[in-house]
Amino acid sequence: MAGGRATKAARVSRRSSKTSAARDERAIADAARRLGIEALHPEQEQVIGDALLGRDVVMVLPTGFGKSACYQIPGMVLPKPVVLISPLLALLRDQQSKLDSRGIDCVRLDGTVRGRNRVAALKRIREGGPLLVMTTPETAGGDELAEALEEPGVGLAAVDEAHCISEWGHDFRPSYLRLGARLRELGAPAVLALTATATPKVREGIIRSLGMRTPTVVASSPHRSNLAFEVLACEGAMRPRAMLRLLKRLRRPGIVYCATTREVDQIWALLRRFKLPSQRYHGKMTAAARNAEQEKFMNPRSRGVMVATNAFGLGIDKADIRYVLHYQAPAALEQYVQEAGRGGRDGRKANAILLWDPSDRSIHEALLARSRVRPEQLFRLAEALGHWSDEQRDPTLEALALSAEMGPRIAAALLAKLEEAGLVVRESDIVRITGERSTLVEDARALAHQFETLRTQDGRRLDAVGTYAGSEGCRAVHLQGYFGEEPGEPCGLCDVCRGRPARPEGFFDPLAAPALPKKRPARGRGRGRGRGRGRRKGHGRGEPRPAETAGPKAAGSGDEPGRKKTRRGRRGGRRRSRSRSKSGPKPEN
């Protein structure tokens, strides 16, 4: 009899489970339709299903695959708020605007939300229920959001651009490095880590840093079948000439990536000199200038070229980009694939072109040397923290950085490593030692090998870029192997599959820039007097000046030698004409 009751209970449990699963499927489908999605990809279905069951998930899918739906749908279905942590303010604003237009409940909380709007946002978070809370690593690390989430709890924490946690340097945002500790303070909810590119080692770093518990890994090949990869070897003055010829021929809109802000400014000026519509974007521009340039490029009717550093592009949703050209090689294939993947998101063919010069490696080595912290900095911080402990005082981050004679950003990055190892805790802005003061420096010394590992990995990533550039096999197959995927069939689109088509004769020759518009003479007294005198013979209206002839500088730097000299000649001609009018006709030269 007891056995019969147990069997009946099992049948009821199975029926209940099936009913619950069917109800979840209907809720997911309804939520997807509210987002304008008729059918989810199988990978999306798997991620959403595991997230709703409270499982940790690492999601590695190409750009444009619809990763945002994997936290937006749980935000509509789960009974507790879903927290999205992203470094991209532009992405948060864009998503809030789109979700608001569809009547989907969401809240954005970051440093730009102030006054009454901030008070209203915090009040809505305290109310709980199905809600998507979009925030930044800095705001997520503060007490204000944690207090608002204390009563309703967190149904799911989604961490966007999760690869940045593994490939960290002090130049990146240190708050990203503390997310694992913050999530534990928020009750250790299920975690969804999202990125477009991550090798198996990077995935391990993400899992360790976020404290994920045996997560499901949902990954797909980083290559999209509509991307035509190409590597074009060109050095020195050959590179700007090749770029100009390609950009004049390829369909727009497009993106040109450069390694430095200086190169961005020079290339942008060169494109404008050759009358190619262009915008620029880099970290040394003001926020207002960057936003204005981005808005121009993102306009659906825009057919321009965006010249940018890798600061541009994360979260950019422009489907019709027809090419992504890397004027200089990136620091890693992870970065290259993510940036190249911003082309052709509409499913049509897009070109991904790398202008390859081996000397680019030295640029990245210099940049990485500045961004990576050094082991001796960790020892210095540990010693300073020990001295504070000897005085039985707990310092703030700023006071500790001052004691260790380093910047607050470097100190924050180092503290994140000490915190991850359980040697210190941070409560609000106070830093406190958790272990023994006597062993702190030695414990910190034991962590030093991680810094050497990071430097070694930097070198290997740079080596991998060179190997890709010199590969004799299909570019897509090469990238699949690098990211740990099973190599597929040759793509048939890349330059290797097409037999490396030969460039026409003169492809790397100098180009002639368009003639500069002639300046009108200034209004006022003496207008037209001496007009044309002092001008060099043979360079009148419509004829190119010496700077516009096809020489190396014409396509390399946009310099215009000779123009200033011509202007001095005109002014001299006017002065001579006035002085000689009293004494007689002007003698012939």
CORRA-V973646 format. One record per residue. N is the residue number from 0. RES is the residue in one small letter. SS is DSSP state (A for helix, B for strand, O for the rest). Layout:
# CORRA-V973646
n: (N | N)
res: (RES | RES)
ss: (SS | SS)
This chain:
# CORRA-V973646
n: (0 | 1 | 2 | 3 | 4 | 5 | 6 | 7 | 8 | 9 | 10 | 11 | 12 | 13 | 14 | 15 | 16 | 17 | 18 | 19 | 20 | 21 | 22 | 23 | 24 | 25 | 26 | 27 | 28 | 29 | 30 | 31 | 32 | 33 | 34 | 35 | 36 | 37 | 38 | 39 | 40 | 41 | 42 | 43 | 44 | 45 | 46 | 47 | 48 | 49 | 50 | 51 | 52 | 53 | 54 | 55 | 56 | 57 | 58 | 59 | 60 | 61 | 62 | 63 | 64 | 65 | 66 | 67 | 68 | 69 | 70 | 71 | 72 | 73 | 74 | 75 | 76 | 77 | 78 | 79 | 80 | 81 | 82 | 83 | 84 | 85 | 86 | 87 | 88 | 89 | 90 | 91 | 92 | 93 | 94 | 95 | 96 | 97 | 98 | 99 | 100 | 101 | 102 | 103 | 104 | 105 | 106 | 107 | 108 | 109 | 110 | 111 | 112 | 113 | 114 | 115 | 116 | 117 | 118 | 119 | 120 | 121 | 122 | 123 | 124 | 125 | 126 | 127 | 128 | 129 | 130 | 131 | 132 | 133 | 134 | 135 | 136 | 137 | 138 | 139 | 140 | 141 | 142 | 143 | 144 | 145 | 146 | 147 | 148 | 149 | 150 | 151 | 152 | 153 | 154 | 155 | 156 | 157 | 158 | 159 | 160 | 161 | 162 | 163 | 164 | 165 | 166 | 167 | 168 | 169 | 170 | 171 | 172 | 173 | 174 | 175 | 176 | 177 | 178 | 179 | 180 | 181 | 182 | 183 | 184 | 185 | 186 | 187 | 188 | 189 | 190 | 191 | 192 | 193 | 194 | 195 | 196 | 197 | 198 | 199 | 200 | 201 | 202 | 203 | 204 | 205 | 206 | 207 | 208 | 209 | 210 | 211 | 212 | 213 | 214 | 215 | 216 | 217 | 218 | 219 | 220 | 221 | 222 | 223 | 224 | 225 | 226 | 227 | 228 | 229 | 230 | 231 | 232 | 233 | 234 | 235 | 236 | 237 | 238 | 239 | 240 | 241 | 242 | 243 | 244 | 245 | 246 | 247 | 248 | 249 | 250 | 251 | 252 | 253 | 254 | 255 | 256 | 257 | 258 | 259 | 260 | 261 | 262 | 263 | 264 | 265 | 266 | 267 | 268 | 269 | 270 | 271 | 272 | 273 | 274 | 275 | 276 | 277 | 278 | 279 | 280 | 281 | 282 | 283 | 284 | 285 | 286 | 287 | 288 | 289 | 290 | 291 | 292 | 293 | 294 | 295 | 296 | 297 | 298 | 299 | 300 | 301 | 302 | 303 | 304 | 305 | 306 | 307 | 308 | 309 | 310 | 311 | 312 | 313 | 314 | 315 | 316 | 317 | 318 | 319 | 320 | 321 | 322 | 323 | 324 | 325 | 326 | 327 | 328 | 329 | 330 | 331 | 332 | 333 | 334 | 335 | 336 | 337 | 338 | 339 | 340 | 341 | 342 | 343 | 344 | 345 | 346 | 347 | 348 | 349 | 350 | 351 | 352 | 353 | 354 | 355 | 356 | 357 | 358 | 359 | 360 | 361 | 362 | 363 | 364 | 365 | 366 | 367 | 368 | 369 | 370 | 371 | 372 | 373 | 374 | 375 | 376 | 377 | 378 | 379 | 380 | 381 | 382 | 383 | 384 | 385 | 386 | 387 | 388 | 389 | 390 | 391 | 392 | 393 | 394 | 395 | 396 | 397 | 398 | 399 | 400 | 401 | 402 | 403 | 404 | 405 | 406 | 407 | 408 | 409 | 410 | 411 | 412 | 413 | 414 | 415 | 416 | 417 | 418 | 419 | 420 | 421 | 422 | 423 | 424 | 425 | 426 | 427 | 428 | 429 | 430 | 431 | 432 | 433 | 434 | 435 | 436 | 437 | 438 | 439 | 440 | 441 | 442 | 443 | 444 | 445 | 446 | 447 | 448 | 449 | 450 | 451 | 452 | 453 | 454 | 455 | 456 | 457 | 458 | 459 | 460 | 461 | 462 | 463 | 464 | 465 | 466 | 467 | 468 | 469 | 470 | 471 | 472 | 473 | 474 | 475 | 476 | 477 | 478 | 479 | 480 | 481 | 482 | 483 | 484 | 485 | 486 | 487 | 488 | 489 | 490 | 491 | 492 | 493 | 494 | 495 | 496 | 497 | 498 | 499 | 500 | 501 | 502 | 503 | 504 | 505 | 506 | 507 | 508 | 509 | 510 | 511 | 512 | 513 | 514 | 515 | 516 | 517 | 518 | 519 | 520 | 521 | 522 | 523 | 524 | 525 | 526 | 527 | 528 | 529 | 530 | 531 | 532 | 533 | 534 | 535 | 536 | 537 | 538 | 539 | 540 | 541 | 542 | 543 | 544 | 545 | 546 | 547 | 548 | 549 | 550 | 551 | 552 | 553 | 554 | 555 | 556 | 557 | 558 | 559 | 560 | 561 | 562 | 563 | 564 | 565 | 566 | 567 | 568 | 569 | 570 | 571 | 572 | 573 | 574 | 575 | 576 | 577 | 578 | 579 | 580 | 581 | 582 | 583 | 584 | 585 | 586 | 587 | 588)
res: (m | a | g | g | r | a | t | k | a | a | r | v | s | r | r | s | s | k | t | s | a | a | r | d | e | r | a | i | a | d | a | a | r | r | l | g | i | e | a | l | h | p | e | q | e | q | v | i | g | d | a | l | l | g | r | d | v | v | m | v | l | p | t | g | f | g | k | s | a | c | y | q | i | p | g | m | v | l | p | k | p | v | v | l | i | s | p | l | l | a | l | l | r | d | q | q | s | k | l | d | s | r | g | i | d | c | v | r | l | d | g | t | v | r | g | r | n | r | v | a | a | l | k | r | i | r | e | g | g | p | l | l | v | m | t | t | p | e | t | a | g | g | d | e | l | a | e | a | l | e | e | p | g | v | g | l | a | a | v | d | e | a | h | c | i | s | e | w | g | h | d | f | r | p | s | y | l | r | l | g | a | r | l | r | e | l | g | a | p | a | v | l | a | l | t | a | t | a | t | p | k | v | r | e | g | i | i | r | s | l | g | m | r | t | p | t | v | v | a | s | s | p | h | r | s | n | l | a | f | e | v | l | a | c | e | g | a | m | r | p | r | a | m | l | r | l | l | k | r | l | r | r | p | g | i | v | y | c | a | t | t | r | e | v | d | q | i | w | a | l | l | r | r | f | k | l | p | s | q | r | y | h | g | k | m | t | a | a | a | r | n | a | e | q | e | k | f | m | n | p | r | s | r | g | v | m | v | a | t | n | a | f | g | l | g | i | d | k | a | d | i | r | y | v | l | h | y | q | a | p | a | a | l | e | q | y | v | q | e | a | g | r | g | g | r | d | g | r | k | a | n | a | i | l | l | w | d | p | s | d | r | s | i | h | e | a | l | l | a | r | s | r | v | r | p | e | q | l | f | r | l | a | e | a | l | g | h | w | s | d | e | q | r | d | p | t | l | e | a | l | a | l | s | a | e | m | g | p | r | i | a | a | a | l | l | a | k | l | e | e | a | g | l | v | v | r | e | s | d | i | v | r | i | t | g | e | r | s | t | l | v | e | d | a | r | a | l | a | h | q | f | e | t | l | r | t | q | d | g | r | r | l | d | a | v | g | t | y | a | g | s | e | g | c | r | a | v | h | l | q | g | y | f | g | e | e | p | g | e | p | c | g | l | c | d | v | c | r | g | r | p | a | r | p | e | g | f | f | d | p | l | a | a | p | a | l | p | k | k | r | p | a | r | g | r | g | r | g | r | g | r | g | r | g | r | r | k | g | h | g | r | g | e | p | r | p | a | e | t | a | g | p | k | a | a | g | s | g | d | e | p | g | r | k | k | t | r | r | g | r | r | g | g | r | r | r | s | r | s | r | s | k | s | g | p | k | p | e | n)
ss: (O | A | A | A | A | A | A | A | A | A | A | A | A | A | A | A | A | A | A | A | A | A | A | A | A | A | A | A | A | A | A | A | A | A | O | O | O | O | O | O | O | A | A | A | A | A | A | A | A | A | A | A | O | O | O | O | B | B | B | B | O | O | O | O | O | O | O | O | A | A | A | A | A | A | A | A | A | O | O | O | B | B | B | B | B | O | O | O | A | A | A | A | A | A | A | A | A | A | A | A | A | O | O | O | O | B | B | B | B | O | O | O | O | O | A | A | A | A | A | A | A | A | A | A | A | A | A | O | O | O | O | B | B | B | B | O | A | A | A | A | O | O | A | A | A | A | A | A | A | A | A | A | O | B | B | B | B | B | B | O | O | O | A | A | A | A | O | O | O | O | O | O | O | A | A | A | A | A | A | A | A | A | A | A | A | O | O | O | O | O | B | B | B | B | B | O | O | O | O | A | A | A | A | A | A | A | A | A | A | A | O | O | O | O | O | B | B | B | B | O | O | O | O | O | O | O | B | B | B | B | B | B | B | O | O | O | A | A | A | A | A | A | A | A | A | A | A | A | A | O | O | O | O | B | B | B | B | O | O | O | A | A | A | A | A | A | A | A | A | A | A | A | A | O | O | O | O | B | B | B | B | O | O | O | O | O | A | A | A | A | A | A | A | A | A | A | A | A | O | O | O | O | O | O | B | B | B | B | O | O | O | O | O | O | O | O | O | O | O | O | O | O | B | B | B | B | O | O | O | O | O | O | A | A | A | A | A | A | A | A | O | O | O | O | O | O | O | O | O | B | B | B | B | B | B | B | O | O | O | A | A | A | A | A | A | A | A | A | A | A | A | O | O | O | A | A | A | A | A | A | A | A | A | A | A | A | A | A | A | A | O | O | O | O | O | B | A | A | A | A | A | A | A | O | O | O | O | A | A | A | A | A | A | A | A | A | A | A | A | A | O | O | O | B | B | B | B | O | O | B | B | B | B | O | O | O | A | A | A | A | A | A | A | A | A | A | O | A | A | A | A | A | A | A | A | A | A | A | A | A | A | A | A | A | A | A | A | A | A | O | O | O | O | O | A | A | A | A | A | A | A | A | O | O | O | O | O | O | O | O | O | O | O | O | O | O | O | O | O | O | O | O | O | O | O | O | O | O | O | O | O | O | O | O | O | O | O | O | O | O | O | O | O | O | O | O | O | O | O | O | O | O | O | O | O | O | O | O | O | O | O | O | O | O | O | A | A | A | O | O | O | A | A | A | A | A | O | O | O | O | O | O | A | A | A | A | A | A | A | A | A | A | A | A | A | A | A | A | A | A | O | O | O | O | O | O | O | O | O)
